[in-house]
Amino acid sequence: MNNELIKSQTLQLYFFGALFFLATFLTVLVLWPFFNSIAIAFVLAIVFKPVTRYFESKLKLGKGWSAVLAIMVVLLAIILPLSLLFSQILNEARGVDRKS
């Protein structure tokens, strides 16, 4: 009887281990198209964490308002200039296409 219990527990261990790896694989498969966006968000969160802490300590804002203000800084300092740059590149590409 003890031998049967060990076999049953071993079978359960293998089954739930395989189930865990299958669930992990499927999760990665679903999230794979968003990997670049998640990685960029992770890097931006790490880079701008000191800015959020500065807003919390020096301006005496709460965590929520400090986060909102840090997001505004990211939008104004990074996203807006990049979007304007890509807009100019797109306009230049359209102009080259029209000339040919």
Number of C-alpha atoms within 10 A of each C-alpha: 6 7 8 9 10 11 12 12 12 11 12 12 12 12 11 11 12 12 12 12 11 12 12 12 12 12 11 13 10 11 12 11 10 10 12 11 10 13 11 11 12 11 11 14 16 11 11 16 14 12 18 23 18 15 19 17 12 8 10 12 16 13 14 11 14 21 19 12 16 21 17 13 15 16 13 12 11 12 13 11 12 13 11 11 12 11 12 12 12 12 12 12 11 11 11 10 9 8 6 5
